[in-house]
Amino acid sequence: MIKRIWTLFKARNIEFYRDRSALGWSLLFPFLVIAGFSLIFSENSQRLYKVGVLHTTPGPDLSESGHLLTHPLIQAIEVSPLDSALSKLRHHRLDMVLAPDTGHYWINTDAPKGAVLEEILLGGERKTPGPFTRQVIEGDRIPYVEWLFPGVLGMNMMFSALFGVGYVVVRYRKNGVLKRFSVTPVRPWEFLTAQILSRLFVMIATTGIVYGTCAALYGFSCRGSFGALFTVFLAGGMAMISLGLLLAARGSSEELAGGILNLVSWPMMFLSGVWFSLEGTAPWVQTLARIFPLTHLIEGARKVMNDGAGFAEIRFEIAILLAMALACLIAGSLLFQWKNE
């Protein structure tokens, strides 16, 4: 059994590394995204703002809190408590926190949106004492590109898992490769296990290369435990690979498989917080995002890389990802067919 799994594992790895275009793209794509966003967000070119409104005591309605909150380009979001609001500000989920009751406001000095909102609030360039008093968040402030980095790594893992496993298995079935396996001693669960291990090895290796290179080029750092970061990537990779196997359990049409994989991957990418925070969106949107493994992978990775979290702080994300991986793997094994009947 071990020998059969090992043989399939090696064969799939060799097949992947011989496909130089796929290997090169899996390494190049994250670099292009990070480099592009580093250039874009080096200047103040953003037009949409989110202000967290903190009421420590019963206060006026948002519409009565001043011209800042009635501006057509500014979204007012009620937040509480203060620690949670400042954490969202630090992670670029909010652009400013405003407390109308006390006359204080908080900005992240590493976020260009905060400077614009401060000018609107105070009126032009005025920074002298007035109705509001400036407060700056303490601790490490996280640039947007560094906040984005875990999302880009997770997104790259998602595409690698879904298309590198799901699409390939469908291609095997269409080309008759799986039909040949059906008359060998290889069992379906052995084949699926080899596919999971092979793709997991490739994903962790390429993610490590991308992480190390970006850390060297852009100075990104992991504030938490590397062991915790490795574990959350491992659990997330298993969850998304298992999802890819589930989607490919029966199909034999590459065109249909590509459509289904795109139907799953693109909503997952936009609703999992890769590019922007879902703070302030409709509650049902935030609930929908929780069903995607990429959401939990990115949240766990950001807690470790940006907040310095350890295993205790990300145990929920790891448990959810492992549960998703087990559920998809069991369902995929039960539905799997070597060939179409």
Secondary structure by P-SEA (a helix, b strand, c coil): caaaaaaaaaaaaaaaaaaaaaaaaaaaaaaaaaaaaaaaaccccccbbbbbbbbccccccccccccccccccbbbbbbccaaaaaaaaaaccccccccccccbbbbccccaaaaaaaaaaacccccccccbbbbbbccccccccccaaaaaaaaaaaaaaacccaaaaaaaaaaaaaaaaaaccccaaaaaaaaaaaaaaaaaaaaaaaaaaaaaaccccccccaaaaaaaaaaaaaaaaaaaaaaacccccaaaaaaaaaaccaaaaaacccccccccccaaaaaaaaacaaaaaaaaaaaaaccccccccaaaaaaaaaaaaaaaaaaaaaacccccc
